[in-house]
Amino acid sequence: MKLIADSGSTKTDWRLLKEHGEQLSFQTEGINPYFHTSETVAKTLRTFSFAPYKHTDIEEVDFYSAGSSTVHNKKIMETGFAEVFTNARVNIMHDLLGACRALFGKGESGIAAILGTGSNSCLYINQEVVLTLGGQGYILGDEGSGMHIGRKVVRDFMNDLMPPDALKLFIDEFHLSKDQIAQAVYKEQLPNRFLATFSKFVHTHVDHPYFFSLVDDAFMKFFERYIIQYPNYKKYPLRVLGSVGFYFSKQLHARAAMYDVHIDKIIKAPIEGLLAYHTMH
């Protein structure tokens, strides 16, 4: 049996393929080597249930993960997985490669972008990632992501910069003090996930001029820092993967048009595309 999975910073989508083409679907929390050691990867994996099957029943794992772009981080993941999937051949790959395979399959080329909890992009030609821009994580990058949008609204709240009507919407929704937010950002684990949760609130109120401007500014920075830096970027289609790209597609298309960038596909999650890629003959 074979497991195919895509893991962002927030969640992991799994597909279990049985020998006669049957499939089982699972969803668990995300596993990111920037926030895990090999020991905590193994500990987390042991909590996941693939009932009625056990971890030792799996013969192959193709796992695409945010953060697994360096030799060091891949080693963290491989070591943790090997402790749990003891009978499987484990392939740890970067989620950006997974995005490309889900968006372009085996026969197309273009610019692939991830806009979810975090953000990333690359130029994908002839089934190879030839150039990457972005992917520095939530402290040094992630422009245009859910974390970035959430951080912008939280920062304005903390600095008393929100318009009064937007501030009332924020307070009525979250009932959080500045001290509670500071605690979550600086003392608790996974602050990127915490900040990204506020992007859902922004989406609910995106027709408000303040929130619309906030989202548009985030996408402007994403395009300026990443997409238009690719050589001859206008000649490639841009395809986008992730919940932020999916739910803010109207605003993303509008900002893309300002740079003569053509977005011809936006998908919320890559797992079905990856399933097709790995079962394609």
C-alpha positions as CSV (number, residue, x, y, z in Angstrom):
1,M,0.0,0.0,0.0
2,K,1.1,3.5,-0.8
3,L,0.5,6.9,1.1
4,I,0.6,10.2,-0.8
5,A,0.4,13.3,1.4
6,D,0.7,17.1,1.1
7,S,1.5,18.9,4.3
8,G,1.4,22.7,4.8
9,S,2.0,24.5,8.0
10,T,-1.5,24.0,9.2
11,K,-2.8,20.6,7.9
12,T,-1.8,17.5,6.0
13,D,-4.0,15.8,3.4
14,W,-3.4,12.0,3.0
15,R,-4.5,9.5,0.4
16,L,-4.0,5.8,1.0
17,L,-3.8,3.8,-2.2
18,K,-4.6,0.1,-2.1
19,E,-3.5,-2.4,-4.6
20,H,-6.8,-2.6,-6.5
21,G,-7.2,1.1,-6.9
22,E,-9.2,1.7,-3.8
23,Q,-8.5,4.9,-1.9
24,L,-8.9,6.1,1.7
25,S,-8.7,9.8,2.7
26,F,-7.4,11.3,5.9
27,Q,-6.6,14.8,7.2
28,T,-4.3,15.6,10.1
29,E,-2.3,18.5,11.5
30,G,0.6,19.8,9.4
31,I,4.2,18.7,9.9
32,N,6.9,21.3,9.2
33,P,10.6,20.6,9.9
34,Y,11.1,24.3,10.9
35,F,8.9,23.6,14.0
36,H,9.8,19.9,14.6
37,T,12.7,17.7,15.5
38,S,13.0,14.1,14.2
39,E,11.7,12.9,17.6
40,T,8.6,15.2,17.5
41,V,8.0,14.2,13.8
42,A,7.9,10.5,14.9
43,K,5.8,11.3,18.0
44,T,3.3,13.3,15.9
45,L,3.1,10.6,13.2
46,R,2.3,7.9,15.8
47,T,-0.8,9.9,16.8
48,F,-2.2,9.7,13.3
49,S,-4.6,6.8,12.6
50,F,-4.9,5.1,9.3
51,A,-7.5,2.7,10.5
52,P,-8.2,-0.1,9.7
53,Y,-4.5,-0.2,8.7
54,K,-1.3,0.3,10.8
55,H,1.8,2.3,10.0
56,T,3.7,-0.9,9.4
57,D,1.3,-1.9,6.6
58,I,2.4,0.9,4.4
59,E,5.0,0.1,1.7
60,E,5.7,3.5,0.3
61,V,5.2,7.1,1.4
62,D,5.4,10.1,-0.9
63,F,5.3,13.1,1.5
64,Y,5.4,16.7,0.2
65,S,6.1,19.1,3.1
66,A,6.4,22.9,3.7
67,G,10.0,23.5,4.9
68,S,11.5,20.4,3.3
69,S,13.6,22.3,0.9
70,T,17.1,21.8,2.5
71,V,19.2,18.7,3.1
72,H,19.0,19.3,6.8
73,N,15.3,19.7,7.0
74,K,14.7,16.7,4.7
75,K,16.9,14.6,7.1
76,I,14.7,15.7,10.1
77,M,11.7,14.4,8.3
78,E,13.2,11.2,6.9
79,T,14.6,10.2,10.3
80,G,11.2,10.8,12.0
81,F,9.3,9.0,9.3
82,A,11.7,6.0,9.2
83,E,11.0,5.4,13.0
84,V,7.2,5.0,12.3
85,F,6.8,3.7,8.8
86,T,9.3,0.9,9.4
87,N,8.4,-1.2,6.3
88,A,8.1,1.7,3.8
89,R,10.2,3.4,1.3
90,V,9.9,7.1,2.3
91,N,10.2,10.0,-0.2
92,I,10.3,13.4,1.4
93,M,9.8,16.3,-1.1
94,H,9.3,20.0,-0.9
95,D,5.7,21.2,-1.0
96,L,6.6,23.6,-3.9
97,L,7.5,20.6,-6.1
98,G,4.1,19.1,-5.0
99,A,2.4,22.3,-6.0
100,C,4.1,22.2,-9.5
101,R,3.1,18.6,-10.0
102,A,-0.5,19.3,-8.9
103,L,-0.8,22.4,-11.0
104,F,1.1,21.4,-14.2
105,G,1.1,17.6,-14.3
106,K,3.8,16.1,-16.5
107,G,3.4,18.1,-19.7
108,E,3.0,21.8,-18.9
109,S,5.3,24.7,-17.7
110,G,4.8,28.0,-16.0
111,I,5.0,29.9,-12.7
112,A,3.6,28.0,-9.7
113,A,2.7,29.9,-6.5
114,I,1.6,28.7,-3.0
115,L,-0.7,31.1,-1.1
116,G,-1.8,29.4,2.0
117,T,-0.6,29.9,5.6
118,G,2.7,30.7,4.0
119,S,3.7,31.7,0.5
120,N,6.3,30.5,-2.1
121,S,6.8,30.5,-5.8
122,C,8.9,28.9,-8.6
123,L,9.4,28.7,-12.3
124,Y,8.6,25.1,-13.4
125,I,9.8,24.0,-16.9
126,N,9.9,20.5,-18.3
127,Q,9.0,18.9,-14.9
128,E,11.8,20.7,-13.1
129,V,11.9,23.6,-10.7
130,V,14.5,25.9,-12.4
131,L,14.2,29.0,-10.2
132,T,12.6,29.7,-6.8
133,L,11.6,33.0,-5.3
134,G,10.1,33.3,-1.8
135,G,9.9,30.6,0.8
136,Q,11.8,32.4,3.6
137,G,9.2,31.6,6.2
138,Y,7.0,33.7,8.4
139,I,9.7,36.0,9.8
140,L,11.7,36.8,6.7
141,G,9.0,36.3,4.0
142,D,5.6,34.8,3.3
143,E,4.2,38.0,1.6
144,G,0.7,37.5,0.4
145,S,0.0,34.6,2.7
146,G,-2.6,34.0,5.3
147,M,0.0,34.7,7.9
148,H,1.0,38.0,6.2
149,I,-2.6,39.2,5.9
150,G,-3.3,38.2,9.5
151,R,-0.2,39.9,10.8
152,K,-1.1,43.1,9.1
153,V,-4.5,43.3,10.7
154,V,-3.2,42.3,14.1
155,R,-0.4,44.8,13.9
156,D,-2.8,47.6,13.1
157,F,-4.9,46.5,16.1
158,M,-1.9,46.4,18.4
159,N,-0.9,49.9,17.3
160,D,-4.4,51.5,17.4
161,L,-4.4,52.0,13.6
162,M,-7.6,50.3,12.7
163,P,-10.6,52.5,11.6
164,P,-13.3,52.6,14.3
165,D,-15.8,50.5,12.4
166,A,-13.2,47.9,11.5
167,L,-11.9,47.8,15.1
168,K,-15.5,47.1,16.4
169,L,-15.8,44.2,13.9
170,F,-12.4,42.8,15.1
171,I,-13.3,43.1,18.8
172,D,-16.7,41.7,18.4
173,E,-15.3,38.7,16.6
174,F,-12.3,37.8,18.7
175,H,-12.6,39.3,22.2
176,L,-8.8,39.4,22.5
177,S,-6.7,41.8,24.5
178,K,-3.4,43.1,23.3
179,D,-1.7,41.1,26.0
180,Q,-3.3,37.9,24.9
181,I,-2.2,38.5,21.3
182,A,1.3,39.2,22.4
183,Q,1.4,36.0,24.4
184,A,0.2,33.9,21.5
185,V,2.7,35.5,19.1
186,Y,5.8,35.5,21.3
187,K,5.3,32.8,23.9
188,E,3.1,30.1,22.3
189,Q,4.0,27.5,19.6
190,L,3.3,28.0,15.9
191,P,2.7,31.8,15.8
192,N,2.4,31.6,12.0
193,R,-0.7,29.5,12.4
194,F,-2.2,31.8,15.0
195,L,-1.7,34.9,12.8
196,A,-3.0,33.1,9.7
197,T,-6.3,32.5,11.4
198,F,-7.1,36.2,11.2
199,S,-7.1,36.0,7.4
200,K,-10.5,34.2,7.5
201,F,-11.9,37.2,9.4
202,V,-10.4,39.5,6.8
203,H,-12.0,37.5,4.0
204,T,-15.5,37.8,5.6
205,H,-15.1,41.6,5.6
206,V,-13.0,42.1,2.4
207,D,-15.6,44.4,0.9
208,H,-14.8,46.9,3.7
209,P,-12.4,49.5,2.2
210,Y,-9.9,49.0,5.0
211,F,-9.7,45.2,4.7
212,F,-9.7,45.3,0.9
213,S,-6.7,47.7,1.0
214,L,-4.9,45.5,3.4
215,V,-5.4,42.4,1.1
216,D,-4.4,44.3,-2.0
217,D,-1.3,45.6,-0.4
218,A,-0.3,42.0,0.7
219,F,-0.8,40.8,-2.9
220,M,1.1,43.8,-4.3
221,K,4.1,42.8,-2.2
222,F,3.8,39.2,-3.3
223,F,3.9,40.1,-7.0
224,E,6.6,42.8,-6.6
225,R,9.0,40.6,-4.6
226,Y,8.4,37.3,-6.3
227,I,6.3,37.0,-9.5
228,I,7.6,39.9,-11.6
229,Q,11.2,39.1,-10.7
230,Y,11.2,36.0,-12.9
231,P,12.9,36.6,-16.3
232,N,10.2,37.0,-19.1
233,Y,7.5,36.5,-16.4
234,K,4.7,37.7,-18.7
235,K,5.1,34.8,-21.1
236,Y,4.3,32.2,-18.5
237,P,0.9,31.3,-17.0
238,L,0.7,31.7,-13.3
239,R,-1.1,28.9,-11.4
240,V,-1.9,29.3,-7.7
241,L,-2.4,26.7,-5.0
242,G,-3.7,27.3,-1.5
243,S,-6.7,28.5,0.6
244,V,-5.7,32.2,0.5
245,G,-5.3,32.2,-3.3
246,F,-8.6,30.3,-3.6
247,Y,-10.7,32.5,-1.3
248,F,-9.2,35.8,-2.3
249,S,-9.2,34.9,-6.0
250,K,-11.1,38.0,-7.1
251,Q,-8.5,40.3,-5.4
252,L,-5.6,38.2,-6.7
253,H,-6.8,38.3,-10.3
254,A,-7.2,42.1,-10.0
255,R,-3.7,42.6,-8.7
256,A,-2.3,40.2,-11.4
257,A,-3.9,42.2,-14.1
258,M,-2.0,45.3,-13.1
259,Y,1.2,43.4,-14.0
260,D,-0.1,41.8,-17.2
261,V,0.1,38.4,-15.4
262,H,-2.4,35.7,-16.6
263,I,-3.6,33.4,-13.8
264,D,-5.2,30.4,-15.6
265,K,-5.7,28.1,-12.6
266,I,-6.3,28.4,-8.8
267,I,-6.9,25.3,-6.7
268,K,-7.4,25.1,-3.0
269,A,-5.5,22.0,-2.2
270,P,-3.0,19.9,-4.3
271,I,-3.8,16.4,-3.1
272,E,-6.1,15.4,-6.0
273,G,-3.6,16.7,-8.5
274,L,-0.8,14.8,-6.8
275,L,-2.9,11.7,-6.8
276,A,-3.4,12.0,-10.5
277,Y,0.4,12.7,-11.0
278,H,1.4,9.6,-9.1
279,T,-1.1,7.3,-10.8
280,M,-0.4,8.7,-14.3
281,H,1.2,6.3,-16.7
